[in-house]
Amino acid sequence: MSHEPLTVEATSQDVAAWKGDCLVVGVYQGGKAQKSLHLAGAPVEQAVTRALKDKWLTGKTGEILILPAPYHGEGHFRRVLLLGLGKRREITPESLRAAGGHVVAAAHKNRIERLLLLPSLDRHNMGRLAGAEALAEGALLGAYRFEHYRKKKSPDKTSHPRQLDLAIRLEQRSKLVKRLQRTTTVVRGVTLARDLANHPGNVVDPDYLARLARELGERLPIKTTILDEQDLRQAGMNGILAVGQGSTKPPRLIIMEYRNGGETPPLAVVGKAITFDSGGLSLKPPAKMEEMKYDMSGGAAVFGFLQAIAELKLPINVVGLVPTAENMPSGTAQRPGDVIRTAKGLFVEVINTDAEGRLILADALHHAEIFEPKAVIDLATLTGACTIALGHHCCGLLSNHDGLAKKVAWAGRKAGERTWRLPMFPEYRKVLESTIADLKNVGDQGAGTITAACFLSRFVGPDRPWVHLDIAGTAWEHTGRPHIAKGSAGFGVRLLCRLARTFKD
C-alpha cells in the first residue's frame, strides 16, 4: 500500500476522556443507540438521542451520520460518527466486518485520522471479543488501497485513518490485544495476496514470484526451493512446461516449507499461479481479458498464508507449492490435440489450451506426495463454470474426504470465506476419457467445475485426504464491498489461517 497501514488497538480507558478525532457509536435499526453510549458523557448522549429522535439516522446497515461533538473538556473528541448496524438479532461476524469497512470508508471521506469504536463493547449473537475482532478485521481489510500506479499531484497524508481504538472492558483487554495482533498479521497476509493479483502481468511473472519466495525465505523461517525449466524437465513436469512453452517468460515450481510442528506430517497447500492467461491458442475473447492477471490468485493465497503463519509462529508444518507460468499464444505454444506426459506418468490429451490450470496443478499435486502430507488443499481460479454455478458469494469445494471437507468448510464459515461442496460421482469421470491417451484435459459435457476436480483427483496420492477449492468466482471482487474493495479479494488466506490454527488437532 502507498500509505501507512491502519493500526488497531484495544483500550479500556474512560471513553469520555479519550483523546482523538471521532467517537463511533452503533445504532440499531429502529433508531436505538447502543447501551454503552452513556459512557461518552451526558452531553454526547443527549446530542445523539436528539438526532435519533429526529430520525436523522434510522440504524439501517451501513448508514453513517457525523455530528459535531458537544464540547465538555480539553482534548475531547471533536466528532461523533453514528453507524447503522441493522437489526440487532441479525448481526453476525460478517455484518460487523462490513461495519468496520463502513467506518474506515467514512474516515477516508471525512479525513478522520483516529477513531474510538463503542460498538466493540456490545455483545451481539457472539461474545464481545469475537465481535470486536470482526470489527477490527473489517476495518483493516477496508483500509486496503492499491495505489502503486497512481501519480498523486498533491499527496495528503491526513486523508486516511491512522488508528482505530476498540473500547473493551478492562478484564477482557489482554485477550483482545492478542486477537488483534493475530488479526493484523493475517490481514497482512491478505494484503500480500491482494497486491500480487492486483499487479499487472508485465510486473508479476513467474520470475517475480520466485524472487518473492526467496525474499520470504530470507525474512522468515521458510525454506524456499525453486525448480526452473531444467529442473522441471528432469522431474518430468511436462504439464507445467507445456503451459509455459508459449511464453518468453519461463515457468517455475515454487516450494516453500514452514516447519514448526515437530515431526508431524505437513499440510500441503497448492496454489495455481498463471500470471497471465490469454487462453493460449484457444484464445479467450478480448472482453475482460485484462482481468486474467488474477489467474494467479490461488498461488497468491499460498504466499499470503505462508507469510501469515510464519509471522504468527504457529506450531504446524506446512508445505506450499506454487506452479507458475504464463499462458500465451505463439509459434512455440502447445496446440489443441497435443499429448503430454505428466510427472505422474499419465498421458493427457490437450483438448483446450485454456484449460491450462489443471495441467500445472497436476504436476504440483503429484510432487506434493514426496512430502507425505497429512492432507492436501489446492486453490485455483480454475473454471468459469464455478462462477456460473455459485456466483461470487462462495467458492466451490470438492473433496475425496468428508472429514477434511467439513473442516475446510467450517474454517471458511468462521473466516467469512464461504464454500459450497459439489459432488464427485464416478459418472463424472467418464467424460474425461480420451481415445488416444489416459485422459483429456476437458470433458465435452456440462459440470465443468466437477469434471475439472475429477481430473485433479487423478494426481492426488491414493487415500490422501484432499480438498480442491475453485475460487474463480471469489478471487476477484467485481462490485466492491465495505471491507473488500474492487479488485483482488485475497480469498483463501483467512480460511487457511483459520484452518491452520486447528489443523494439529
C-alpha positions as CSV (number, residue, x, y, z in Angstrom):
1,M,0.0,0.0,0.0
2,S,1.2,3.5,-0.7
3,H,0.3,4.9,2.7
4,E,0.9,4.0,6.3
5,P,-1.2,1.0,7.4
6,L,-4.0,1.3,9.8
7,T,-3.2,0.5,13.4
8,V,-5.9,-1.1,15.6
9,E,-5.6,-1.2,19.4
10,A,-7.7,-2.2,22.4
11,T,-8.4,0.4,25.1
12,S,-10.2,0.3,28.4
13,Q,-9.7,4.0,29.3
14,D,-12.5,6.3,30.2
15,V,-14.5,6.9,26.9
16,A,-15.4,10.5,27.9
17,A,-11.7,11.3,28.4
18,W,-10.4,9.7,25.3
19,K,-8.4,12.0,23.1
20,G,-8.9,11.5,19.3
21,D,-10.8,12.7,16.3
22,C,-14.0,10.8,16.3
23,L,-16.1,8.6,18.6
24,V,-18.1,5.8,16.7
25,V,-21.4,4.9,18.2
26,G,-23.5,2.0,17.0
27,V,-27.2,2.4,16.2
28,Y,-29.6,-0.5,15.7
29,Q,-32.3,-0.5,13.1
30,G,-35.3,1.4,14.6
31,G,-33.1,4.3,15.8
32,K,-31.9,2.9,19.1
33,A,-28.3,3.6,20.2
34,Q,-26.2,1.0,21.9
35,K,-26.4,1.0,25.7
36,S,-22.8,1.9,26.3
37,L,-23.5,5.4,24.8
38,H,-23.8,6.7,28.3
39,L,-20.0,6.1,28.8
40,A,-19.4,9.1,26.4
41,G,-20.9,11.5,28.9
42,A,-24.3,13.2,29.2
43,P,-23.7,16.0,26.5
44,V,-22.8,13.4,23.9
45,E,-25.7,11.1,24.9
46,Q,-28.1,14.0,24.7
47,A,-26.9,15.1,21.2
48,V,-27.1,11.5,19.8
49,T,-30.6,11.0,21.4
50,R,-31.9,14.2,19.8
51,A,-30.5,13.2,16.4
52,L,-32.1,9.8,16.6
53,K,-35.4,11.2,17.8
54,D,-35.5,13.5,14.8
55,K,-34.8,10.4,12.6
56,W,-31.6,11.8,11.1
57,L,-30.4,8.1,11.1
58,T,-32.6,5.0,11.4
59,G,-29.9,2.4,12.0
60,K,-30.1,0.6,8.7
61,T,-26.9,-1.4,7.9
62,G,-24.1,0.9,6.7
63,E,-25.9,4.2,7.4
64,I,-23.5,7.0,8.5
65,L,-24.1,10.3,10.2
66,I,-21.4,12.5,11.6
67,L,-22.2,15.0,14.3
68,P,-20.0,17.7,15.9
69,A,-19.2,16.5,19.5
70,P,-20.5,18.7,22.3
71,Y,-17.6,20.4,24.0
72,H,-17.0,19.5,27.6
73,G,-13.4,19.5,28.4
74,E,-10.0,20.0,26.8
75,G,-8.8,17.3,24.4
76,H,-12.2,15.7,24.0
77,F,-13.0,14.1,20.6
78,R,-14.4,16.6,18.0
79,R,-16.9,14.4,16.2
80,V,-19.3,11.6,16.8
81,L,-20.0,9.1,14.0
82,L,-23.2,7.2,14.2
83,L,-23.0,3.9,12.5
84,G,-26.1,1.9,11.4
85,L,-25.7,-1.8,12.5
86,G,-29.0,-3.1,11.2
87,K,-31.3,-5.4,13.2
88,R,-29.7,-6.4,16.5
89,R,-30.8,-10.0,16.2
90,E,-29.4,-10.3,12.7
91,I,-25.9,-9.1,13.5
92,T,-23.2,-11.6,12.5
93,P,-19.4,-11.5,12.4
94,E,-19.6,-10.8,8.6
95,S,-22.0,-7.9,9.2
96,L,-19.6,-6.5,11.7
97,R,-16.7,-6.9,9.3
98,A,-18.8,-4.8,6.9
99,A,-19.4,-2.3,9.7
100,G,-15.7,-1.9,10.2
101,G,-15.3,-1.3,6.5
102,H,-18.0,1.4,6.5
103,V,-16.2,3.2,9.4
104,V,-12.9,3.2,7.5
105,A,-14.6,4.4,4.3
106,A,-16.3,7.3,6.2
107,A,-13.0,8.2,7.9
108,H,-11.3,8.3,4.5
109,K,-14.0,10.5,3.1
110,N,-14.1,12.9,6.1
111,R,-10.3,12.9,6.7
112,I,-10.6,11.4,10.2
113,E,-7.3,10.0,11.5
114,R,-8.1,8.5,14.9
115,L,-11.3,6.8,16.0
116,L,-12.7,5.1,19.0
117,L,-15.3,2.4,18.4
118,L,-18.0,1.9,21.1
119,P,-19.8,-1.0,19.2
120,S,-16.9,-3.2,20.3
121,L,-18.4,-3.1,23.8
122,D,-21.6,-4.7,22.6
123,R,-22.5,-8.4,22.9
124,H,-24.5,-9.5,19.9
125,N,-25.0,-13.0,18.7
126,M,-21.4,-13.7,19.7
127,G,-19.1,-12.8,22.5
128,R,-17.7,-9.3,22.9
129,L,-14.2,-10.4,21.9
130,A,-15.4,-12.1,18.7
131,G,-17.5,-9.0,17.8
132,A,-14.6,-6.6,18.4
133,E,-12.3,-8.9,16.4
134,A,-14.7,-8.9,13.5
135,L,-15.0,-5.1,13.6
136,A,-11.2,-4.8,13.6
137,E,-10.8,-7.3,10.7
138,G,-13.3,-5.4,8.6
139,A,-11.6,-2.1,9.3
140,L,-8.2,-3.5,8.4
141,L,-9.5,-5.1,5.2
142,G,-11.4,-2.0,4.3
143,A,-8.3,0.2,4.8
144,Y,-6.6,-1.5,1.8
145,R,-5.8,0.7,-1.1
146,F,-3.9,-0.5,-4.2
147,E,-2.2,2.7,-5.4
148,H,1.1,1.6,-6.7
149,Y,0.5,3.1,-10.2
150,R,-1.2,6.4,-9.2
151,K,0.8,9.6,-9.5
152,K,-0.8,11.9,-7.0
153,K,-0.4,15.6,-7.7
154,S,-0.8,16.7,-4.1
155,P,-0.4,13.9,-1.6
156,D,-2.4,14.4,1.5
157,K,-1.2,12.4,4.4
158,T,-4.2,13.3,6.6
159,S,-6.8,11.9,4.2
160,H,-6.8,8.4,5.7
161,P,-7.4,6.8,9.1
162,R,-4.2,6.0,11.0
163,Q,-5.5,4.5,14.3
164,L,-8.6,2.7,15.4
165,D,-9.2,2.2,19.1
166,L,-11.6,-0.5,20.2
167,A,-13.3,0.1,23.5
168,I,-13.3,-3.0,25.7
169,R,-13.8,-4.0,29.3
170,L,-10.6,-4.0,31.3
171,E,-10.9,-7.7,32.2
172,Q,-11.0,-8.6,28.5
173,R,-8.4,-6.2,27.2
174,S,-5.4,-8.5,27.3
175,K,-7.3,-11.2,25.4
176,L,-8.4,-8.7,22.8
177,V,-4.9,-7.4,22.4
178,K,-3.8,-10.9,21.4
179,R,-6.6,-11.3,19.0
180,L,-5.9,-8.0,17.3
181,Q,-2.2,-8.9,16.9
182,R,-3.3,-12.2,15.2
183,T,-5.9,-10.5,13.1
184,T,-3.4,-7.8,11.9
185,T,-0.9,-10.4,10.9
186,V,-3.5,-12.4,9.0
187,V,-4.7,-9.3,7.2
188,R,-1.1,-8.5,6.2
189,G,-1.1,-11.9,4.5
190,V,-4.3,-11.0,2.7
191,T,-2.7,-7.7,1.7
192,L,0.2,-9.5,0.1
193,A,-2.1,-11.8,-1.8
194,R,-4.3,-8.9,-3.0
195,D,-1.2,-6.9,-4.1
196,L,0.1,-9.8,-6.1
197,A,-3.1,-10.3,-8.0
198,N,-3.7,-6.6,-8.5
199,H,-0.3,-6.0,-10.1
200,P,-0.3,-6.3,-13.9
201,G,1.1,-9.3,-15.8
202,N,4.0,-7.3,-17.0
203,V,5.2,-6.9,-13.4
204,V,4.2,-10.1,-11.7
205,D,5.5,-13.1,-13.8
206,P,6.9,-16.5,-12.7
207,D,10.4,-15.0,-12.0
208,Y,8.9,-12.2,-9.8
209,L,7.1,-14.8,-7.7
210,A,10.3,-16.9,-7.4
211,R,12.2,-13.8,-6.2
212,L,9.5,-13.0,-3.7
213,A,9.6,-16.6,-2.4
214,R,13.4,-16.2,-1.8
215,E,12.8,-12.9,0.0
216,L,10.2,-14.5,2.3
217,G,12.8,-17.3,3.0
218,E,15.4,-14.7,3.9
219,R,13.0,-12.8,6.2
220,L,11.0,-15.7,7.8
221,P,11.7,-19.3,8.8
222,I,10.7,-20.6,5.4
223,K,12.8,-22.9,3.3
224,T,12.4,-22.0,-0.4
225,T,13.2,-24.2,-3.3
226,I,12.7,-23.0,-6.9
227,L,12.5,-25.5,-9.8
228,D,13.5,-23.9,-13.1
229,E,12.9,-25.2,-16.6
230,Q,15.8,-27.6,-16.4
231,D,14.7,-28.9,-13.0
232,L,11.1,-29.3,-14.3
233,R,12.3,-31.2,-17.3
234,Q,14.4,-33.6,-15.2
235,A,11.4,-34.1,-12.9
236,G,9.1,-34.9,-15.9
237,M,6.8,-32.0,-15.1
238,N,5.7,-31.6,-18.7
239,G,2.3,-30.2,-17.6
240,I,3.9,-27.0,-16.2
241,L,6.4,-26.9,-19.1
242,A,3.7,-27.3,-21.8
243,V,1.6,-24.4,-20.4
244,G,4.6,-22.1,-20.2
245,Q,6.3,-23.0,-23.5
246,G,4.3,-20.4,-25.5
247,S,5.8,-17.5,-23.4
248,T,9.2,-15.8,-23.3
249,K,8.9,-16.0,-19.5
250,P,9.8,-19.5,-18.4
251,P,7.7,-21.4,-15.9
252,R,8.6,-22.3,-12.3
253,L,7.6,-24.5,-9.5
254,I,8.0,-22.7,-6.2
255,I,8.2,-24.7,-3.0
256,M,8.0,-23.0,0.4
257,E,8.4,-25.1,3.6
258,Y,7.5,-23.8,7.0
259,R,8.3,-26.4,9.7
260,N,7.4,-25.5,13.3
261,G,5.4,-28.6,14.2
262,G,7.9,-31.2,15.2
263,E,7.8,-34.5,13.3
264,T,4.1,-34.3,12.4
265,P,3.2,-34.7,8.7
266,P,2.8,-31.3,7.0
267,L,-0.3,-29.8,5.4
268,A,0.4,-29.3,1.7
269,V,-1.2,-26.3,0.1
270,V,-1.0,-25.9,-3.7
271,G,-1.9,-22.7,-5.5
272,K,-2.4,-22.2,-9.2
273,A,-0.4,-19.2,-10.4
274,I,-0.9,-18.4,-14.1
275,T,0.4,-14.9,-14.1
276,F,-1.4,-14.0,-17.2
277,D,-3.9,-16.2,-19.1
278,S,-4.6,-15.4,-22.7
279,G,-6.1,-18.9,-23.2
280,G,-3.1,-19.9,-25.3
281,L,-4.0,-20.9,-28.9
282,S,-7.6,-21.5,-27.6
283,L,-7.7,-17.7,-27.3
284,K,-10.0,-16.0,-24.9
285,P,-12.4,-13.3,-26.1
286,P,-10.9,-9.8,-25.7
287,A,-13.6,-8.6,-23.3
288,K,-12.3,-8.5,-19.7
289,M,-9.1,-10.3,-20.7
290,E,-7.2,-7.7,-18.7
291,E,-8.6,-9.3,-15.6
292,M,-6.7,-12.5,-16.4
293,K,-3.8,-11.1,-14.4
294,Y,-5.7,-12.5,-11.4
295,D,-5.4,-16.1,-12.6
296,M,-2.6,-16.5,-10.2
297,S,-4.9,-15.8,-7.1
298,G,-4.5,-19.3,-5.8
299,G,-0.8,-19.0,-5.7
300,A,-1.1,-15.5,-4.2
301,A,-3.2,-17.0,-1.4
302,V,-0.5,-19.6,-0.7
303,F,2.1,-16.7,-0.4
304,G,-0.1,-14.7,1.9
305,F,-0.9,-17.8,4.0
306,L,2.8,-18.8,4.4
307,Q,3.8,-15.3,5.4
308,A,1.0,-15.1,8.0
309,I,1.6,-18.5,9.7
310,A,5.4,-17.8,9.8
311,E,4.9,-14.4,11.4
312,L,2.4,-15.9,13.8
313,K,4.9,-18.8,14.6
314,L,2.1,-21.3,14.5
315,P,3.2,-24.8,15.8
316,I,2.4,-26.5,12.5
317,N,4.2,-27.9,9.4
318,V,3.1,-26.6,6.0
319,V,4.5,-27.0,2.5
320,G,3.3,-24.5,0.0
321,L,3.6,-25.4,-3.7
322,V,3.0,-22.8,-6.4
323,P,3.3,-23.9,-10.0
324,T,3.5,-20.7,-12.1
325,A,3.5,-20.0,-15.8
326,E,2.3,-17.5,-18.4
327,N,-0.2,-19.0,-20.9
328,M,0.4,-17.2,-24.2
329,P,-0.2,-18.0,-27.9
330,S,2.9,-18.2,-30.1
331,G,4.7,-20.4,-32.5
332,T,6.1,-22.4,-29.6
333,A,2.8,-22.7,-27.7
334,Q,1.1,-26.1,-27.1
335,R,-1.6,-27.0,-29.5
336,P,-5.1,-28.4,-29.1
337,G,-4.6,-32.1,-29.8
338,D,-1.1,-32.3,-28.2
339,V,-0.4,-35.2,-25.8
340,I,1.8,-34.5,-22.8
341,R,3.3,-37.0,-20.3
342,T,2.8,-35.6,-16.8
343,A,5.2,-36.2,-13.9
344,K,2.9,-39.0,-12.6
345,G,3.4,-40.8,-15.9
346,L,-0.2,-40.3,-17.1
347,F,-0.7,-39.1,-20.7
348,V,-3.0,-36.2,-21.2
349,E,-4.6,-35.2,-24.5
350,V,-4.9,-31.4,-24.6
351,I,-8.4,-30.5,-26.0
352,N,-8.4,-26.9,-24.9
353,T,-5.3,-24.9,-24.1
354,D,-7.4,-22.6,-22.0
355,A,-7.9,-25.4,-19.5
356,E,-4.3,-24.9,-18.5
357,G,-4.6,-24.6,-14.8
358,R,-5.3,-28.3,-14.2
359,L,-2.2,-29.2,-16.2
360,I,0.2,-27.2,-13.9
361,L,-1.7,-28.3,-10.8
362,A,-1.4,-32.0,-11.9
363,D,2.4,-31.9,-11.7
364,A,2.3,-29.9,-8.5
365,L,-0.2,-32.2,-6.8
366,H,1.9,-35.2,-7.7
367,H,5.1,-33.5,-6.5
368,A,3.4,-32.8,-3.1
369,E,3.4,-36.5,-2.4
370,I,7.2,-36.6,-1.8
371,F,6.4,-34.6,1.5
372,E,4.0,-37.4,2.6
373,P,1.4,-34.7,3.8
374,K,-1.3,-35.3,6.2
375,A,-3.7,-33.6,3.8
376,V,-3.6,-31.6,0.6
377,I,-5.6,-28.5,-0.2
378,D,-5.4,-26.7,-3.6
379,L,-6.8,-23.3,-4.5
380,A,-7.3,-22.3,-8.1
381,T,-9.3,-19.9,-10.3
382,L,-10.0,-23.0,-12.3
383,T,-13.4,-22.8,-14.1
384,G,-15.8,-20.2,-15.3
385,A,-18.4,-22.9,-14.7
386,C,-18.0,-22.4,-11.0
387,T,-18.8,-18.7,-11.3
388,I,-22.0,-19.6,-13.3
389,A,-23.0,-22.2,-10.6
390,L,-22.2,-20.3,-7.4
391,G,-21.7,-16.7,-8.4
392,H,-19.3,-14.6,-6.3
393,H,-20.5,-15.2,-2.8
394,C,-18.8,-18.6,-2.1
395,C,-16.3,-20.9,-3.7
396,G,-16.7,-24.4,-4.9
397,L,-15.4,-27.2,-2.6
398,L,-14.8,-30.7,-3.9
399,S,-13.1,-33.4,-1.9
400,N,-12.3,-37.1,-1.6
401,H,-12.5,-36.9,2.2
402,D,-15.6,-36.0,4.2
403,G,-13.7,-35.1,7.4
404,L,-11.3,-32.7,5.7
405,A,-14.1,-31.2,3.6
406,K,-16.1,-30.4,6.8
407,K,-13.0,-28.9,8.5
408,V,-12.3,-26.6,5.5
409,A,-16.0,-25.6,5.2
410,W,-16.1,-24.8,8.9
411,A,-12.9,-22.7,8.6
412,G,-14.5,-20.8,5.7
413,R,-17.6,-20.0,7.7
414,K,-15.6,-18.8,10.6
415,A,-13.3,-16.7,8.4
416,G,-16.1,-15.2,6.3
417,E,-14.9,-17.0,3.2
418,R,-17.7,-19.4,2.5
419,T,-17.6,-22.6,0.5
420,W,-20.2,-24.9,-1.1
421,R,-19.5,-28.6,-1.6
422,L,-20.2,-30.1,-5.0
423,P,-20.3,-33.9,-5.7
424,M,-17.7,-36.0,-7.4
425,F,-19.8,-39.0,-8.5
426,P,-17.9,-41.7,-10.6
427,E,-20.1,-40.9,-13.6
428,Y,-18.4,-37.5,-13.9
429,R,-15.0,-39.1,-14.6
430,K,-16.2,-40.8,-17.8
431,V,-16.3,-37.6,-19.8
432,L,-12.5,-37.2,-19.4
433,E,-11.8,-40.5,-21.2
434,S,-9.6,-40.0,-24.2
435,T,-9.5,-42.2,-27.3
436,I,-5.7,-41.8,-27.6
437,A,-4.4,-41.1,-24.1
438,D,-5.1,-41.9,-20.4
439,L,-7.4,-38.9,-20.2
440,K,-8.1,-35.5,-21.7
441,N,-8.0,-32.1,-20.0
442,V,-11.7,-31.2,-20.5
443,G,-14.9,-33.0,-21.0
444,D,-17.5,-32.5,-23.7
445,Q,-20.5,-32.2,-21.4
446,G,-21.6,-29.9,-18.5
447,A,-20.5,-29.8,-14.9
448,G,-17.2,-28.2,-15.8
449,T,-16.2,-27.5,-12.2
450,I,-16.8,-31.1,-11.2
451,T,-15.0,-32.7,-14.1
452,A,-12.0,-30.3,-13.5
453,A,-11.8,-31.6,-10.0
454,C,-12.1,-35.2,-11.2
455,F,-9.1,-34.5,-13.4
456,L,-7.1,-33.2,-10.5
457,S,-8.1,-36.1,-8.3
458,R,-6.1,-38.5,-10.6
459,F,-2.9,-36.8,-9.5
460,V,-3.6,-36.9,-5.7
461,G,-1.9,-39.8,-3.8
462,P,-4.1,-42.8,-3.1
463,D,-6.0,-42.4,0.2
464,R,-4.6,-38.9,0.6
465,P,-7.2,-36.5,2.1
466,W,-7.6,-33.7,-0.4
467,V,-9.8,-30.7,-0.9
468,H,-10.0,-28.6,-4.1
469,L,-11.2,-25.0,-3.8
470,D,-12.4,-23.5,-7.1
471,I,-12.1,-19.7,-6.3
472,A,-12.8,-18.5,-9.8
473,G,-15.9,-16.5,-8.6
474,T,-14.5,-15.3,-5.3
475,A,-10.9,-14.3,-6.1
476,W,-11.9,-11.1,-7.8
477,E,-14.3,-8.6,-6.3
478,H,-16.3,-7.1,-9.2
479,T,-18.6,-4.7,-7.4
480,G,-16.9,-3.9,-4.1
481,R,-18.0,-4.4,-0.5
482,P,-17.4,-2.3,2.5
483,H,-14.4,-4.3,3.6
484,I,-13.3,-5.7,0.2
485,A,-12.6,-3.1,-2.5
486,K,-12.9,-3.8,-6.2
487,G,-10.1,-6.0,-7.5
488,S,-8.3,-8.8,-5.8
489,A,-10.0,-10.2,-2.7
490,G,-7.1,-12.2,-1.4
491,F,-9.6,-15.0,-1.0
492,G,-8.3,-18.1,0.8
493,V,-5.8,-16.6,3.2
494,R,-8.1,-16.1,6.1
495,L,-9.7,-19.5,5.5
496,L,-6.4,-21.3,5.5
497,C,-5.1,-19.4,8.6
498,R,-8.3,-20.3,10.5
499,L,-7.9,-23.9,9.5
500,A,-4.2,-24.0,10.4
501,R,-5.0,-23.0,14.0
502,T,-6.9,-26.2,14.4
503,F,-5.1,-28.4,11.9
504,K,-2.8,-30.0,14.5
505,D,-6.0,-31.3,16.3
